[in-house]
Amino acid sequence: MSGQAALLLHPDDNVLVACRALSAGEMIDAAGVPLLVQSSVGLGHKLARVTLRAGDKVRRYGSPIGSMTQDAAPGEHVHLHNLQSDYLHTYTLDTGNAFVAGAPATQEDQT
């Protein structure tokens, strides 16, 4: 892995993980395919492997980790500015919109 710029964690992934800081304009090998880095990406951050459209599921380790909130071209940084988590909390909102662990979802459920 010495000198590898980005890592494809699973063949179904549509993002790569930076193995080092990457600079905009840098050409890297993306799982055997040349890829132009469009924007600077920090170590451990994701960059688009393919064109990602708003609403697309982002896959890492072969599993969805979130949805794109805006388009990203191959080589663009994928992070909080264009990705939202699809993580569902195991907490329930009470009627005051506060998270309460293990609480019923509605007032009616409490009776």
Secondary structure as a PSIPRED ss2 file (coil, helix, strand):
# PSIPRED VFORMAT (PSIPRED V4.0)

   1 M C   1.000  0.000  0.000
   2 S C   1.000  0.000  0.000
   3 G C   1.000  0.000  0.000
   4 Q C   1.000  0.000  0.000
   5 A C   1.000  0.000  0.000
   6 A E   0.000  0.000  1.000
   7 L E   0.000  0.000  1.000
   8 L C   1.000  0.000  0.000
   9 L C   1.000  0.000  0.000
  10 H C   1.000  0.000  0.000
  11 P C   1.000  0.000  0.000
  12 D C   1.000  0.000  0.000
  13 D C   1.000  0.000  0.000
  14 N C   1.000  0.000  0.000
  15 V E   0.000  0.000  1.000
  16 L E   0.000  0.000  1.000
  17 V E   0.000  0.000  1.000
  18 A E   0.000  0.000  1.000
  19 C C   1.000  0.000  0.000
  20 R C   1.000  0.000  0.000
  21 A C   1.000  0.000  0.000
  22 L E   0.000  0.000  1.000
  23 S C   1.000  0.000  0.000
  24 A C   1.000  0.000  0.000
  25 G C   1.000  0.000  0.000
  26 E C   1.000  0.000  0.000
  27 M E   0.000  0.000  1.000
  28 I E   0.000  0.000  1.000
  29 D E   0.000  0.000  1.000
  30 A E   0.000  0.000  1.000
  31 A C   1.000  0.000  0.000
  32 G C   1.000  0.000  0.000
  33 V E   0.000  0.000  1.000
  34 P E   0.000  0.000  1.000
  35 L E   0.000  0.000  1.000
  36 L E   0.000  0.000  1.000
  37 V C   1.000  0.000  0.000
  38 Q C   1.000  0.000  0.000
  39 S C   1.000  0.000  0.000
  40 S C   1.000  0.000  0.000
  41 V E   0.000  0.000  1.000
  42 G C   1.000  0.000  0.000
  43 L C   1.000  0.000  0.000
  44 G C   1.000  0.000  0.000
  45 H C   1.000  0.000  0.000
  46 K E   0.000  0.000  1.000
  47 L E   0.000  0.000  1.000
  48 A E   0.000  0.000  1.000
  49 R C   1.000  0.000  0.000
  50 V C   1.000  0.000  0.000
  51 T C   1.000  0.000  0.000
  52 L E   0.000  0.000  1.000
  53 R C   1.000  0.000  0.000
  54 A C   1.000  0.000  0.000
  55 G C   1.000  0.000  0.000
  56 D C   1.000  0.000  0.000
  57 K E   0.000  0.000  1.000
  58 V E   0.000  0.000  1.000
  59 R E   0.000  0.000  1.000
  60 R E   0.000  0.000  1.000
  61 Y C   1.000  0.000  0.000
  62 G C   1.000  0.000  0.000
  63 S E   0.000  0.000  1.000
  64 P E   0.000  0.000  1.000
  65 I E   0.000  0.000  1.000
  66 G E   0.000  0.000  1.000
  67 S E   0.000  0.000  1.000
  68 M E   0.000  0.000  1.000
  69 T C   1.000  0.000  0.000
  70 Q C   1.000  0.000  0.000
  71 D C   1.000  0.000  0.000
  72 A E   0.000  0.000  1.000
  73 A C   1.000  0.000  0.000
  74 P C   1.000  0.000  0.000
  75 G C   1.000  0.000  0.000
  76 E C   1.000  0.000  0.000
  77 H E   0.000  0.000  1.000
  78 V E   0.000  0.000  1.000
  79 H C   1.000  0.000  0.000
  80 L C   1.000  0.000  0.000
  81 H C   1.000  0.000  0.000
  82 N C   1.000  0.000  0.000
  83 L E   0.000  0.000  1.000
  84 Q E   0.000  0.000  1.000
  85 S E   0.000  0.000  1.000
  86 D C   1.000  0.000  0.000
  87 Y C   1.000  0.000  0.000
  88 L C   1.000  0.000  0.000
  89 H C   1.000  0.000  0.000
  90 T C   1.000  0.000  0.000
  91 Y C   1.000  0.000  0.000
  92 T E   0.000  0.000  1.000
  93 L E   0.000  0.000  1.000
  94 D C   1.000  0.000  0.000
  95 T C   1.000  0.000  0.000
  96 G C   1.000  0.000  0.000
  97 N C   1.000  0.000  0.000
  98 A C   1.000  0.000  0.000
  99 F E   0.000  0.000  1.000
 100 V E   0.000  0.000  1.000
 101 A C   1.000  0.000  0.000
 102 G C   1.000  0.000  0.000
 103 A C   1.000  0.000  0.000
 104 P C   1.000  0.000  0.000
 105 A C   1.000  0.000  0.000
 106 T C   1.000  0.000  0.000
 107 Q C   1.000  0.000  0.000
 108 E H   0.000  1.000  0.000
 109 D H   0.000  1.000  0.000
 110 Q H   0.000  1.000  0.000
 111 T C   1.000  0.000  0.000
